[in-house]
Amino acid sequence: MVHKGVQVAMVESGHTAESLAAEIGVDPKTAARWVSQGRIPQTRHRAKVAELLGRDVLELWPDVLRRKEPAWFRPWTEIEREATGLRCFESVVIPGLLQTEAYARAVLACGPLMADADDHVEARLRRCAGVFDRSRPPLSVFVIDEAALRRGEPEVMRPQLDHLVAMAQRPTVMVHVLPLNAGLHPGQAGPFVIATTPDGDDVGYLDDQAAGRITSDVAPLWAVWDTVRSVALPRDQSIDFLEERPWLT
């Protein structure tokens, strides 16, 4: 099946299969298949091909993000991309929407998706862009347990914490640290997200070892959210905490 989008982009950019192949470092037959058979370039080549053609990756291959997400997770990404508000609690790892590339790769490399870690890292980063870089991003509030901030190799965690500080200073993003000295709290039962849809409805998402599930019964989640949010540090104190990070000095 001919990929019309790539074909048009090649004509407009003045590229041929041979010139693309030379720039990317692949066989011309491989580049030709991107048009004639609608093949998608490998992860390590995709961004460069799109750059040479003067297009965005998702403009040329709109399904590439969806294909790399686990099937059970796709319905949630649709909700997430349209949400007007997101409230996320995480107790074990940095929330996916706030992960750096290196941190995401480290997390994915030790789980069931490790065989396709590169593709899933790319999908995760594009998922973040789809939420935060749109014209009207959602008001996003994150409560992260201090334990999650302490877990990871220093060379990975330092830039990850820098990224958290940068994100926390965006006007539509609030990051709150739930310190260890807050003691026991109901959030220890597990992470969750509450999304507010454009219609004003609330939808919950819960994760476990096997998969995740979406729920419209969000009253219990709101009760937990109110508790963890109340014992977490205020925004400014959370940013100070992330910048000081005494456990990494």
N, C-alpha and C positions, 0 to 999 in steps of 0.2 A: 504494500500500500504506500503510495507516494505521500511524503510528508510535505504538504503544500507550504506550511509556514517556513520550514527550513529552505525549501526551494526558492521562495520569494526573497527570503533574507539573503541567500547566497547571491541572487541576481542583483539585489540592491547594494550589497556590499562589494560586489565585484569578485567574489571568491568562487572558486571551482572546487570540486572534490580533491583535485591534486594540490591546489594551493592550501586548502585547509589541512590536508594530510601532512604537508611539509611543515606547516606552522605547529601542528600538534605533535607530530612525530609518530604517526600511524600509517598503515598501508592505505593507499588511495582507494582500494576496494572497500575498506572499512568506512572511510568518509562517505563514499558513494552510497553505502547502505543507509546512512542517516537520512538520505532523501528517498531513494528508490524503494526501501523496505520499511521506512519509518522507525529504524532502529534508534535507540537512545544511547548517546555516548556514555562511556564508563564514567563513574563518579569523578575520577581524577582529571578527566578531560572536559567535562560538561561546561564548567564555568568559562574556560578558555574559549571553547567553541562559541558560546553565546556572546562573549566579548568581541570576538573577531567578526561575528555576524551583526553586531550592534543591537542585540536583543537581550532581554532578561531570560534567565533559564526557564522560569515558569511560563513565560510567554511562548517559548518554543515547545516546552514539554510540560504542560499544565498538570499532568497526572503524576509527574515524577515523585512529588512529595507524598501523595496519597499512596502510591504503590509501595513505598518503603515503610509505611506505618503498619503495625500489626492490625489485622482486620478488625479485631475487637476494639481498637482504639480510634478508628476513623470517625465513628459518629460523634465522639467527644471533640475531636479537632474541628468539626464543622460548627459545633456549639461555641467552642472557644474563639474561633475566628470572627464570630458575629456578636459575641457578648459585649454588653455595655459596662459590665462590672465583673471582676474576678476576685475571689477571696480564697487564698490557698494556705493551708497549714501543712508543714513538713517537719517530720521528727527525725528522719534518718539521713536523707540526702538533700542537697540543694535542689529546689524546685526546678523541673525541666526547663521552664521558660526563662530561668535566670542562669543557666549553665553556660560556661565558656566551652569552646570546642575541645580543649584539652581535658577539662573535667568530664564532659559528656562522654568522650572517648574512654576515659578511665572507668567510668561507671558502666558503660555498655560492654566494655571488654571483659568484665568479670561476671556477666549475666548470660541469659539464654540467647541474646541477640549478638553474641560476640563474633559469630561467623560472618556477619554482615555489618560489623560495627561502623565502617566508613560510611556506608549508605545511610544507616540510621542516625549517625552524627549529623550528616548533611540535612536529613529530614528534620531533625530536632532544631537545628539552627534556622532553617527556613520557617519552621513553625513559630519560633520566637519572633522573627521578622514579620510574619503574618499577623501577629497580635500587636506588637509594640510600634511597628513602623507604618501602620496605616494612618490615613488622614485624621481619623478620630479614634485614637486608642482607648481601650477601656480603662476605667479607674481600677487599678490592680493593687491589692493589699496582700502582702505575704507575711506570715508569721513562721519563723524558722527556729527550731530548737537549737540551742547552742551545741548540742551533741553533733548535729550535722555539720557544723562549721569546723569542728575539730577533727573530723574523719577525712583522711586523705594525705597524700605525700605533700610536704611543704612546697616543692617546686610546682605542684599543681594548684595547691590551695592559695598561695599568695596572689597569683593573678585572678583566681576565682573570687577571692574576697575583694580585690580591687574592682572587679566587675560589679559585684553586689553594691559597693559604695557608689559607683557611677550610676547604676540603675536606680538606686534609692534616691538620687537627687533629681530624677525626672519628675516633672509636676504631676504625672498621672500614675506614678509608681510609689508605693510605700512599703518599706521593708522594716519589720519589727523582729528583734531577736528575743526569744524566750530563754532567759538565762537558766542555767542549771540550778541556781540557788532558789528558783521559784518552787522547787519541790515537785511532788507528784501532781499531775493534772489529767483531765479526761482525754486530752489529745494523744496520750500515750497509746490509746487503742488503735491509732493508725492515721495516716495522712488523708486529706480530702480537699476538694475544691468545691466552691459554690459559685456558679456562674449566673449572672442576671442577663436574660435575653432581651432583645430589642422590644419585645412585647411586655416586658416588666415581670416575667415569670422567673422563678429561681429553679435551677437544676443542679443536682449534686453529682460529684464523681468520686468514687472510692477505688483505691488500688489494693491488690493483694499479690501473693506470690505467683498466681497463675494468669490473672488478667485483671481488667478493671470493669466497673459497672457504673451505669448512669442511673440515677434515682430522682424521682420527683418528690420523694418524701424527705424534704430538707429540714423539717423542724428539729430533729435530733442534731443535725449538723450545725444549725444556727446556735443551739444551746452550747455545744462544745466550742464553737467559734467565739461566742461572747466570753467564755471563760478564758481561753488561751490568749485572746486579744487583750483581755484585762490584766493578765499577769505578765505580758510581754513588755519590753522596754519601749518608751516613746520613740518616735522617729529619729529625733536628733541624737538621743542617747544610743540608739541602735547603730547609727552611722559612726559615732565615736567608738563604740565597742568593736565594730568591724575594722576600723582604722588602727586601733591599738593592738588587737589580736595578740595578747601577751603569750599565748601558747606557741606562737611561731617565732618568737624572738630568741 
